[in-house]
Amino acid sequence: MNISNIDKQKYLSKIVVGTNEECWNWRGNLDIDGYGVITLSNNKSYKAHRICYILSNNKIPTHKLKHSCKNRKCCNPKHIYVNDVPTRFWSKVDIKKENDCWNYIGDKKDATCNLFVSGNGKLVSAYRMAYILVNGIIKSDITIIHSCGNILCCNPKHLFIENNENRFWFKVDKRGEDECWIWKGSSDRYGKVSFNGDIIPSHRVSYILAYGDIKDGLEVCHKCDNGLCVNPKHLFLGTHKENMEDMVRKGRSMMCSFPNNKFALKRR
């Protein structure tokens, strides 16, 4: 098709133009499937909504076109999109501000999340498709998790591959670089977290993630004296003796009354 073959005035004369959000119905001929059709100067017939897309975008689409309104007679450019996988997917996502949740609004759902029909006809969770479109193909056994906790969210900034590190930082209230980063998960005086099969203090996990493994006999101590803080910049290593001496210097002598307390040692 040559765009110059399109008589724009003739085309527009057959459309009932409404507001930007309304359907603009075609009032010319329809084909057997209910789509508007128009014959151009080359004596060939084309679907009316296809001509609409071409005139609006000044290019010929390389994929089939779809109506977001599901009205086959509609020629409103805002209701017509290219039916490739990315365009089809994002047309079903309520995209908001950069850091907000972007909820999937497609019509295929199961009990836990919305589903999207991928290019090969398989059902894929919507948030998984969002991650793949932005980051590339991932193995089928890899789990995607939400930092926002919203199973319907498809904002790529909220989606991460499940691993120890991502699960850990989702439970941390990160503030300024030099401020305390407060652990939001399970806690008593110190945070507690499951890590590589063991329940250990959250500040110890933070140190491992930031700096690597900790030698036997060393404890993770706080410069800030805040047991729930997991900011790696506030943590340092020391022996049990050095840890107790640090407590004394800071006036926390209660713990120093029990220097051989195994429970206290384990928590560090």
ChimeraX commands (.cxc) that place a marker at each C-alpha (Angstrom):
marker #1 position 0.00,0.00,0.00 radius 0.5
marker #1 position 1.16,3.52,-0.84 radius 0.5
marker #1 position 0.07,6.15,1.67 radius 0.5
marker #1 position -0.39,8.63,-1.18 radius 0.5
marker #1 position -3.29,6.50,-2.44 radius 0.5
marker #1 position -5.38,7.48,0.57 radius 0.5
marker #1 position -7.93,10.28,0.04 radius 0.5
marker #1 position -7.94,11.66,3.59 radius 0.5
marker #1 position -11.04,13.84,3.11 radius 0.5
marker #1 position -13.04,10.97,1.65 radius 0.5
marker #1 position -11.94,8.74,4.48 radius 0.5
marker #1 position -12.81,11.22,7.26 radius 0.5
marker #1 position -16.22,11.89,5.71 radius 0.5
marker #1 position -17.24,8.31,6.55 radius 0.5
marker #1 position -16.37,8.53,10.26 radius 0.5
marker #1 position -18.63,9.73,13.08 radius 0.5
marker #1 position -15.99,11.57,15.12 radius 0.5
marker #1 position -16.62,11.78,18.87 radius 0.5
marker #1 position -14.50,12.77,21.87 radius 0.5
marker #1 position -10.97,11.45,22.32 radius 0.5
marker #1 position -12.24,8.64,24.54 radius 0.5
marker #1 position -15.35,7.65,22.54 radius 0.5
marker #1 position -15.53,5.20,19.64 radius 0.5
marker #1 position -15.49,6.85,16.22 radius 0.5
marker #1 position -17.78,4.59,14.25 radius 0.5
marker #1 position -17.31,3.89,10.55 radius 0.5
marker #1 position -20.49,4.62,8.58 radius 0.5
marker #1 position -19.33,3.25,5.22 radius 0.5
marker #1 position -19.33,-0.34,3.99 radius 0.5
marker #1 position -18.63,-3.25,6.32 radius 0.5
marker #1 position -17.05,-6.60,5.53 radius 0.5
marker #1 position -18.49,-9.97,6.51 radius 0.5
marker #1 position -16.75,-9.78,9.92 radius 0.5
marker #1 position -18.17,-6.34,10.74 radius 0.5
marker #1 position -15.03,-4.28,10.07 radius 0.5
marker #1 position -15.29,-1.03,8.13 radius 0.5
marker #1 position -13.80,-1.19,4.61 radius 0.5
marker #1 position -12.80,1.47,2.11 radius 0.5
marker #1 position -11.65,1.27,-1.53 radius 0.5
marker #1 position -8.63,3.40,-2.40 radius 0.5
marker #1 position -7.54,4.90,-5.72 radius 0.5
marker #1 position -5.65,1.71,-6.55 radius 0.5
marker #1 position -9.06,-0.08,-6.56 radius 0.5
marker #1 position -8.09,-2.24,-3.61 radius 0.5
marker #1 position -10.16,-2.49,-0.43 radius 0.5
marker #1 position -8.66,-2.07,3.04 radius 0.5
marker #1 position -10.02,-2.18,6.56 radius 0.5
marker #1 position -11.03,1.29,7.74 radius 0.5
marker #1 position -9.26,1.04,11.13 radius 0.5
marker #1 position -6.02,0.10,9.34 radius 0.5
marker #1 position -6.23,3.29,7.25 radius 0.5
marker #1 position -6.85,5.20,10.49 radius 0.5
marker #1 position -3.64,3.81,12.01 radius 0.5
marker #1 position -1.64,4.68,8.89 radius 0.5
marker #1 position -2.91,8.27,8.75 radius 0.5
marker #1 position -2.32,8.79,12.48 radius 0.5
marker #1 position 1.19,7.30,12.61 radius 0.5
marker #1 position 2.33,8.00,9.04 radius 0.5
marker #1 position 3.57,4.43,8.68 radius 0.5
marker #1 position 2.25,1.06,7.59 radius 0.5
marker #1 position 1.95,-1.43,10.50 radius 0.5
marker #1 position 3.96,-4.64,10.29 radius 0.5
marker #1 position 1.56,-6.62,12.52 radius 0.5
marker #1 position -2.18,-7.05,12.77 radius 0.5
marker #1 position -4.16,-4.25,14.43 radius 0.5
marker #1 position -6.52,-4.65,17.37 radius 0.5
marker #1 position -9.21,-2.51,19.01 radius 0.5
marker #1 position -8.82,-1.82,22.74 radius 0.5
marker #1 position -12.55,-0.99,22.73 radius 0.5
marker #1 position -13.45,-4.28,20.95 radius 0.5
marker #1 position -15.66,-2.29,18.54 radius 0.5
marker #1 position -14.80,-3.41,15.01 radius 0.5
marker #1 position -16.34,-0.33,13.43 radius 0.5
marker #1 position -14.26,2.05,15.57 radius 0.5
marker #1 position -11.71,4.31,13.84 radius 0.5
marker #1 position -10.56,6.30,16.87 radius 0.5
marker #1 position -6.72,6.21,16.69 radius 0.5
marker #1 position -6.56,5.97,20.49 radius 0.5
marker #1 position -8.45,2.68,20.37 radius 0.5
marker #1 position -6.24,1.02,17.75 radius 0.5
marker #1 position -2.93,-0.66,18.52 radius 0.5
marker #1 position -0.46,-3.00,16.85 radius 0.5
marker #1 position -1.03,-6.59,17.90 radius 0.5
marker #1 position 2.58,-7.53,18.65 radius 0.5
marker #1 position 3.24,-9.00,22.09 radius 0.5
marker #1 position 4.79,-5.93,23.81 radius 0.5
marker #1 position 2.15,-3.52,22.49 radius 0.5
marker #1 position -0.67,-5.94,23.27 radius 0.5
marker #1 position 0.67,-6.54,26.77 radius 0.5
marker #1 position 1.28,-2.92,27.82 radius 0.5
marker #1 position -2.15,-1.93,26.47 radius 0.5
marker #1 position -3.54,-4.10,29.29 radius 0.5
marker #1 position -1.47,-2.43,32.03 radius 0.5
marker #1 position -2.64,0.62,33.96 radius 0.5
marker #1 position 0.65,2.54,33.76 radius 0.5
marker #1 position 0.93,5.29,36.38 radius 0.5
marker #1 position 3.83,7.21,37.91 radius 0.5
marker #1 position 7.33,5.73,37.72 radius 0.5
marker #1 position 7.38,4.31,41.26 radius 0.5
marker #1 position 3.67,3.46,41.61 radius 0.5
marker #1 position 2.15,0.02,41.11 radius 0.5
marker #1 position 1.09,-0.63,37.50 radius 0.5
marker #1 position -1.86,-3.02,37.77 radius 0.5
marker #1 position -2.66,-5.49,35.02 radius 0.5
marker #1 position -6.23,-4.95,33.76 radius 0.5
marker #1 position -6.50,-7.81,31.28 radius 0.5
marker #1 position -9.49,-10.12,31.41 radius 0.5
marker #1 position -7.82,-13.50,31.98 radius 0.5
marker #1 position -7.40,-14.27,35.66 radius 0.5
marker #1 position -6.78,-17.17,38.03 radius 0.5
marker #1 position -7.13,-17.23,41.80 radius 0.5
marker #1 position -3.84,-15.49,42.56 radius 0.5
marker #1 position -2.81,-13.29,39.64 radius 0.5
marker #1 position -3.76,-12.01,36.21 radius 0.5
marker #1 position -2.66,-14.02,33.21 radius 0.5
marker #1 position -1.55,-12.99,29.76 radius 0.5
marker #1 position -1.63,-15.02,26.54 radius 0.5
marker #1 position 1.95,-14.92,25.21 radius 0.5
marker #1 position 3.05,-15.05,21.59 radius 0.5
marker #1 position 3.14,-18.87,21.59 radius 0.5
marker #1 position -0.40,-19.08,22.97 radius 0.5
marker #1 position 0.63,-20.09,26.51 radius 0.5
marker #1 position -0.71,-18.42,29.64 radius 0.5
marker #1 position 1.96,-16.49,31.54 radius 0.5
marker #1 position 1.54,-14.49,34.75 radius 0.5
marker #1 position 1.30,-10.84,33.82 radius 0.5
marker #1 position 4.10,-9.69,36.11 radius 0.5
marker #1 position 6.40,-12.38,34.71 radius 0.5
marker #1 position 5.69,-11.16,31.17 radius 0.5
marker #1 position 6.47,-7.58,32.29 radius 0.5
marker #1 position 9.83,-8.72,33.68 radius 0.5
marker #1 position 10.67,-10.66,30.49 radius 0.5
marker #1 position 9.78,-7.77,28.18 radius 0.5
marker #1 position 12.16,-5.46,30.05 radius 0.5
marker #1 position 14.97,-7.83,31.07 radius 0.5
marker #1 position 14.83,-10.68,28.54 radius 0.5
marker #1 position 13.92,-14.37,28.63 radius 0.5
marker #1 position 14.38,-16.21,31.95 radius 0.5
marker #1 position 14.39,-19.92,32.74 radius 0.5
marker #1 position 11.04,-21.46,33.63 radius 0.5
marker #1 position 12.22,-22.47,37.12 radius 0.5
marker #1 position 13.10,-18.89,38.10 radius 0.5
marker #1 position 10.59,-17.15,40.37 radius 0.5
marker #1 position 9.77,-13.45,40.08 radius 0.5
marker #1 position 8.82,-11.59,43.27 radius 0.5
marker #1 position 7.31,-8.16,44.00 radius 0.5
marker #1 position 9.02,-5.60,46.19 radius 0.5
marker #1 position 5.62,-3.89,46.57 radius 0.5
marker #1 position 3.76,-7.07,47.61 radius 0.5
marker #1 position 1.05,-6.40,45.00 radius 0.5
marker #1 position 0.55,-9.56,42.92 radius 0.5
marker #1 position -1.24,-7.57,40.18 radius 0.5
marker #1 position 1.60,-5.06,39.75 radius 0.5
marker #1 position 3.57,-5.10,36.48 radius 0.5
marker #1 position 5.88,-2.15,37.14 radius 0.5
marker #1 position 9.35,-3.51,36.17 radius 0.5
marker #1 position 10.88,-1.47,39.00 radius 0.5
marker #1 position 8.90,-3.60,41.48 radius 0.5
marker #1 position 9.91,-6.98,40.01 radius 0.5
marker #1 position 12.98,-9.03,40.93 radius 0.5
marker #1 position 14.29,-12.55,40.61 radius 0.5
marker #1 position 13.82,-14.39,43.88 radius 0.5
marker #1 position 17.09,-14.96,45.75 radius 0.5
marker #1 position 18.40,-14.51,49.27 radius 0.5
marker #1 position 19.65,-10.98,48.65 radius 0.5
marker #1 position 16.45,-9.60,47.10 radius 0.5
marker #1 position 14.23,-11.23,49.72 radius 0.5
marker #1 position 16.39,-9.69,52.44 radius 0.5
marker #1 position 16.46,-6.09,51.17 radius 0.5
marker #1 position 12.69,-6.07,50.56 radius 0.5
marker #1 position 12.34,-6.15,54.37 radius 0.5
marker #1 position 14.61,-3.17,54.99 radius 0.5
marker #1 position 13.55,0.47,55.30 radius 0.5
marker #1 position 16.46,2.03,53.41 radius 0.5
marker #1 position 16.94,5.70,54.21 radius 0.5
marker #1 position 19.85,8.07,53.65 radius 0.5
marker #1 position 23.29,6.62,52.96 radius 0.5
marker #1 position 24.52,7.38,56.49 radius 0.5
marker #1 position 21.22,6.84,58.34 radius 0.5
marker #1 position 20.07,3.67,60.07 radius 0.5
marker #1 position 18.35,1.18,57.75 radius 0.5
marker #1 position 15.68,-0.43,59.89 radius 0.5
marker #1 position 14.82,-4.12,59.60 radius 0.5
marker #1 position 11.04,-4.53,59.07 radius 0.5
marker #1 position 10.84,-8.31,59.37 radius 0.5
marker #1 position 10.73,-10.58,62.41 radius 0.5
marker #1 position 12.63,-9.21,65.38 radius 0.5
marker #1 position 13.09,-9.01,69.13 radius 0.5
marker #1 position 16.03,-6.81,70.13 radius 0.5
marker #1 position 17.69,-7.70,66.83 radius 0.5
marker #1 position 16.17,-8.61,63.50 radius 0.5
marker #1 position 15.92,-12.29,62.60 radius 0.5
marker #1 position 15.87,-13.83,59.13 radius 0.5
marker #1 position 16.08,-17.21,57.46 radius 0.5
marker #1 position 19.27,-17.31,55.40 radius 0.5
marker #1 position 20.72,-20.41,53.72 radius 0.5
marker #1 position 18.61,-22.63,55.93 radius 0.5
marker #1 position 19.44,-20.99,59.28 radius 0.5
marker #1 position 17.77,-18.30,61.41 radius 0.5
marker #1 position 20.42,-15.64,62.05 radius 0.5
marker #1 position 20.48,-11.94,62.99 radius 0.5
marker #1 position 19.52,-9.64,60.12 radius 0.5
marker #1 position 22.49,-7.32,60.67 radius 0.5
marker #1 position 24.83,-10.30,60.26 radius 0.5
marker #1 position 23.18,-11.16,56.93 radius 0.5
marker #1 position 23.55,-7.53,55.83 radius 0.5
marker #1 position 27.28,-7.67,56.54 radius 0.5
marker #1 position 27.66,-10.95,54.61 radius 0.5
marker #1 position 25.78,-9.57,51.59 radius 0.5
marker #1 position 27.86,-6.39,51.58 radius 0.5
marker #1 position 31.32,-7.68,52.44 radius 0.5
marker #1 position 31.37,-11.48,52.17 radius 0.5
marker #1 position 31.70,-14.37,54.59 radius 0.5
marker #1 position 32.59,-13.81,58.25 radius 0.5
marker #1 position 35.45,-15.72,59.87 radius 0.5
marker #1 position 34.59,-18.03,62.78 radius 0.5
marker #1 position 34.75,-16.35,66.16 radius 0.5
marker #1 position 33.87,-12.88,64.92 radius 0.5
marker #1 position 30.67,-11.01,65.69 radius 0.5
marker #1 position 28.96,-8.20,63.77 radius 0.5
marker #1 position 28.77,-5.06,65.91 radius 0.5
marker #1 position 26.86,-1.78,65.50 radius 0.5
marker #1 position 28.54,1.62,65.36 radius 0.5
marker #1 position 25.08,3.19,65.74 radius 0.5
marker #1 position 24.07,1.06,68.74 radius 0.5
marker #1 position 20.70,0.33,67.01 radius 0.5
marker #1 position 20.00,-3.41,67.11 radius 0.5
marker #1 position 17.51,-3.24,64.20 radius 0.5
marker #1 position 19.87,-1.32,61.92 radius 0.5
marker #1 position 21.23,-3.24,58.92 radius 0.5
marker #1 position 23.04,-0.43,57.10 radius 0.5
marker #1 position 26.39,-2.06,56.18 radius 0.5
marker #1 position 28.14,1.27,56.82 radius 0.5
marker #1 position 27.08,1.04,60.49 radius 0.5
marker #1 position 28.47,-2.48,60.99 radius 0.5
marker #1 position 31.93,-3.73,61.88 radius 0.5
marker #1 position 33.51,-7.00,62.93 radius 0.5
marker #1 position 34.93,-7.76,66.35 radius 0.5
marker #1 position 35.62,-10.60,68.75 radius 0.5
marker #1 position 33.19,-11.28,71.56 radius 0.5
marker #1 position 35.56,-9.50,73.92 radius 0.5
marker #1 position 35.76,-6.46,71.65 radius 0.5
marker #1 position 31.98,-6.47,71.36 radius 0.5
marker #1 position 31.58,-6.46,75.15 radius 0.5
marker #1 position 34.16,-3.68,75.52 radius 0.5
marker #1 position 32.27,-1.64,72.93 radius 0.5
marker #1 position 29.08,-2.09,74.96 radius 0.5
marker #1 position 30.81,-0.87,78.10 radius 0.5
marker #1 position 32.12,2.23,76.33 radius 0.5
marker #1 position 28.56,3.00,75.19 radius 0.5
marker #1 position 27.09,2.46,78.66 radius 0.5
marker #1 position 25.28,-0.77,77.87 radius 0.5
marker #1 position 26.69,-2.69,80.83 radius 0.5
marker #1 position 23.66,-4.99,81.25 radius 0.5
marker #1 position 24.91,-7.30,78.50 radius 0.5
marker #1 position 28.40,-7.13,79.98 radius 0.5
marker #1 position 27.13,-8.71,83.19 radius 0.5
marker #1 position 26.92,-12.01,81.26 radius 0.5
marker #1 position 30.10,-12.22,79.13 radius 0.5
marker #1 position 29.69,-15.97,78.56 radius 0.5
marker #1 position 25.99,-15.86,77.74 radius 0.5
marker #1 position 25.71,-18.29,74.79 radius 0.5
marker #1 position 22.35,-16.89,73.74 radius 0.5
marker #1 position 23.80,-13.38,73.47 radius 0.5
marker #1 position 26.76,-14.74,71.52 radius 0.5
marker #1 position 24.51,-16.56,69.04 radius 0.5
marker #1 position 22.47,-13.45,68.41 radius 0.5
marker #1 position 25.52,-11.56,67.33 radius 0.5
marker link #1:1,2 radius 0.2
marker link #1:2,3 radius 0.2
marker link #1:3,4 radius 0.2
marker link #1:4,5 radius 0.2
marker link #1:5,6 radius 0.2
marker link #1:6,7 radius 0.2
marker link #1:7,8 radius 0.2
marker link #1:8,9 radius 0.2
marker link #1:9,10 radius 0.2
marker link #1:10,11 radius 0.2
marker link #1:11,12 radius 0.2
marker link #1:12,13 radius 0.2
marker link #1:13,14 radius 0.2
marker link #1:14,15 radius 0.2
marker link #1:15,16 radius 0.2
marker link #1:16,17 radius 0.2
marker link #1:17,18 radius 0.2
marker link #1:18,19 radius 0.2
marker link #1:19,20 radius 0.2
marker link #1:20,21 radius 0.2
marker link #1:21,22 radius 0.2
marker link #1:22,23 radius 0.2
marker link #1:23,24 radius 0.2
marker link #1:24,25 radius 0.2
marker link #1:25,26 radius 0.2
marker link #1:26,27 radius 0.2
marker link #1:27,28 radius 0.2
marker link #1:28,29 radius 0.2
marker link #1:29,30 radius 0.2
marker link #1:30,31 radius 0.2
marker link #1:31,32 radius 0.2
marker link #1:32,33 radius 0.2
marker link #1:33,34 radius 0.2
marker link #1:34,35 radius 0.2
marker link #1:35,36 radius 0.2
marker link #1:36,37 radius 0.2
marker link #1:37,38 radius 0.2
marker link #1:38,39 radius 0.2
marker link #1:39,40 radius 0.2
marker link #1:40,41 radius 0.2
marker link #1:41,42 radius 0.2
marker link #1:42,43 radius 0.2
marker link #1:43,44 radius 0.2
marker link #1:44,45 radius 0.2
marker link #1:45,46 radius 0.2
marker link #1:46,47 radius 0.2
marker link #1:47,48 radius 0.2
marker link #1:48,49 radius 0.2
marker link #1:49,50 radius 0.2
marker link #1:50,51 radius 0.2
marker link #1:51,52 radius 0.2
marker link #1:52,53 radius 0.2
marker link #1:53,54 radius 0.2
marker link #1:54,55 radius 0.2
marker link #1:55,56 radius 0.2
marker link #1:56,57 radius 0.2
marker link #1:57,58 radius 0.2
marker link #1:58,59 radius 0.2
marker link #1:59,60 radius 0.2
marker link #1:60,61 radius 0.2
marker link #1:61,62 radius 0.2
marker link #1:62,63 radius 0.2
marker link #1:63,64 radius 0.2
marker link #1:64,65 radius 0.2
marker link #1:65,66 radius 0.2
marker link #1:66,67 radius 0.2
marker link #1:67,68 radius 0.2
marker link #1:68,69 radius 0.2
marker link #1:69,70 radius 0.2
marker link #1:70,71 radius 0.2
marker link #1:71,72 radius 0.2
marker link #1:72,73 radius 0.2
marker link #1:73,74 radius 0.2
marker link #1:74,75 radius 0.2
marker link #1:75,76 radius 0.2
marker link #1:76,77 radius 0.2
marker link #1:77,78 radius 0.2
marker link #1:78,79 radius 0.2
marker link #1:79,80 radius 0.2
marker link #1:80,81 radius 0.2
marker link #1:81,82 radius 0.2
marker link #1:82,83 radius 0.2
marker link #1:83,84 radius 0.2
marker link #1:84,85 radius 0.2
marker link #1:85,86 radius 0.2
marker link #1:86,87 radius 0.2
marker link #1:87,88 radius 0.2
marker link #1:88,89 radius 0.2
marker link #1:89,90 radius 0.2
marker link #1:90,91 radius 0.2
marker link #1:91,92 radius 0.2
marker link #1:92,93 radius 0.2
marker link #1:93,94 radius 0.2
marker link #1:94,95 radius 0.2
marker link #1:95,96 radius 0.2
marker link #1:96,97 radius 0.2
marker link #1:97,98 radius 0.2
marker link #1:98,99 radius 0.2
marker link #1:99,100 radius 0.2
marker link #1:100,101 radius 0.2
marker link #1:101,102 radius 0.2
marker link #1:102,103 radius 0.2
marker link #1:103,104 radius 0.2
marker link #1:104,105 radius 0.2
marker link #1:105,106 radius 0.2
marker link #1:106,107 radius 0.2
marker link #1:107,108 radius 0.2
marker link #1:108,109 radius 0.2
marker link #1:109,110 radius 0.2
marker link #1:110,111 radius 0.2
marker link #1:111,112 radius 0.2
marker link #1:112,113 radius 0.2
marker link #1:113,114 radius 0.2
marker link #1:114,115 radius 0.2
marker link #1:115,116 radius 0.2
marker link #1:116,117 radius 0.2
marker link #1:117,118 radius 0.2
marker link #1:118,119 radius 0.2
marker link #1:119,120 radius 0.2
marker link #1:120,121 radius 0.2
marker link #1:121,122 radius 0.2
marker link #1:122,123 radius 0.2
marker link #1:123,124 radius 0.2
marker link #1:124,125 radius 0.2
marker link #1:125,126 radius 0.2
marker link #1:126,127 radius 0.2
marker link #1:127,128 radius 0.2
marker link #1:128,129 radius 0.2
marker link #1:129,130 radius 0.2
marker link #1:130,131 radius 0.2
marker link #1:131,132 radius 0.2
marker link #1:132,133 radius 0.2
marker link #1:133,134 radius 0.2
marker link #1:134,135 radius 0.2
marker link #1:135,136 radius 0.2
marker link #1:136,137 radius 0.2
marker link #1:137,138 radius 0.2
marker link #1:138,139 radius 0.2
marker link #1:139,140 radius 0.2
marker link #1:140,141 radius 0.2
marker link #1:141,142 radius 0.2
marker link #1:142,143 radius 0.2
marker link #1:143,144 radius 0.2
marker link #1:144,145 radius 0.2
marker link #1:145,146 radius 0.2
marker link #1:146,147 radius 0.2
marker link #1:147,148 radius 0.2
marker link #1:148,149 radius 0.2
marker link #1:149,150 radius 0.2
marker link #1:150,151 radius 0.2
marker link #1:151,152 radius 0.2
marker link #1:152,153 radius 0.2
marker link #1:153,154 radius 0.2
marker link #1:154,155 radius 0.2
marker link #1:155,156 radius 0.2
marker link #1:156,157 radius 0.2
marker link #1:157,158 radius 0.2
marker link #1:158,159 radius 0.2
marker link #1:159,160 radius 0.2
marker link #1:160,161 radius 0.2
marker link #1:161,162 radius 0.2
marker link #1:162,163 radius 0.2
marker link #1:163,164 radius 0.2
marker link #1:164,165 radius 0.2
marker link #1:165,166 radius 0.2
marker link #1:166,167 radius 0.2
marker link #1:167,168 radius 0.2
marker link #1:168,169 radius 0.2
marker link #1:169,170 radius 0.2
marker link #1:170,171 radius 0.2
marker link #1:171,172 radius 0.2
marker link #1:172,173 radius 0.2
marker link #1:173,174 radius 0.2
marker link #1:174,175 radius 0.2
marker link #1:175,176 radius 0.2
marker link #1:176,177 radius 0.2
marker link #1:177,178 radius 0.2
marker link #1:178,179 radius 0.2
marker link #1:179,180 radius 0.2
marker link #1:180,181 radius 0.2
marker link #1:181,182 radius 0.2
marker link #1:182,183 radius 0.2
marker link #1:183,184 radius 0.2
marker link #1:184,185 radius 0.2
marker link #1:185,186 radius 0.2
marker link #1:186,187 radius 0.2
marker link #1:187,188 radius 0.2
marker link #1:188,189 radius 0.2
marker link #1:189,190 radius 0.2
marker link #1:190,191 radius 0.2
marker link #1:191,192 radius 0.2
marker link #1:192,193 radius 0.2
marker link #1:193,194 radius 0.2
marker link #1:194,195 radius 0.2
marker link #1:195,196 radius 0.2
marker link #1:196,197 radius 0.2
marker link #1:197,198 radius 0.2
marker link #1:198,199 radius 0.2
marker link #1:199,200 radius 0.2
marker link #1:200,201 radius 0.2
marker link #1:201,202 radius 0.2
marker link #1:202,203 radius 0.2
marker link #1:203,204 radius 0.2
marker link #1:204,205 radius 0.2
marker link #1:205,206 radius 0.2
marker link #1:206,207 radius 0.2
marker link #1:207,208 radius 0.2
marker link #1:208,209 radius 0.2
marker link #1:209,210 radius 0.2
marker link #1:210,211 radius 0.2
marker link #1:211,212 radius 0.2
marker link #1:212,213 radius 0.2
marker link #1:213,214 radius 0.2
marker link #1:214,215 radius 0.2
marker link #1:215,216 radius 0.2
marker link #1:216,217 radius 0.2
marker link #1:217,218 radius 0.2
marker link #1:218,219 radius 0.2
marker link #1:219,220 radius 0.2
marker link #1:220,221 radius 0.2
marker link #1:221,222 radius 0.2
marker link #1:222,223 radius 0.2
marker link #1:223,224 radius 0.2
marker link #1:224,225 radius 0.2
marker link #1:225,226 radius 0.2
marker link #1:226,227 radius 0.2
marker link #1:227,228 radius 0.2
marker link #1:228,229 radius 0.2
marker link #1:229,230 radius 0.2
marker link #1:230,231 radius 0.2
marker link #1:231,232 radius 0.2
marker link #1:232,233 radius 0.2
marker link #1:233,234 radius 0.2
marker link #1:234,235 radius 0.2
marker link #1:235,236 radius 0.2
marker link #1:236,237 radius 0.2
marker link #1:237,238 radius 0.2
marker link #1:238,239 radius 0.2
marker link #1:239,240 radius 0.2
marker link #1:240,241 radius 0.2
marker link #1:241,242 radius 0.2
marker link #1:242,243 radius 0.2
marker link #1:243,244 radius 0.2
marker link #1:244,245 radius 0.2
marker link #1:245,246 radius 0.2
marker link #1:246,247 radius 0.2
marker link #1:247,248 radius 0.2
marker link #1:248,249 radius 0.2
marker link #1:249,250 radius 0.2
marker link #1:250,251 radius 0.2
marker link #1:251,252 radius 0.2
marker link #1:252,253 radius 0.2
marker link #1:253,254 radius 0.2
marker link #1:254,255 radius 0.2
marker link #1:255,256 radius 0.2
marker link #1:256,257 radius 0.2
marker link #1:257,258 radius 0.2
marker link #1:258,259 radius 0.2
marker link #1:259,260 radius 0.2
marker link #1:260,261 radius 0.2
marker link #1:261,262 radius 0.2
marker link #1:262,263 radius 0.2
marker link #1:263,264 radius 0.2
marker link #1:264,265 radius 0.2
marker link #1:265,266 radius 0.2
marker link #1:266,267 radius 0.2
marker link #1:267,268 radius 0.2
view
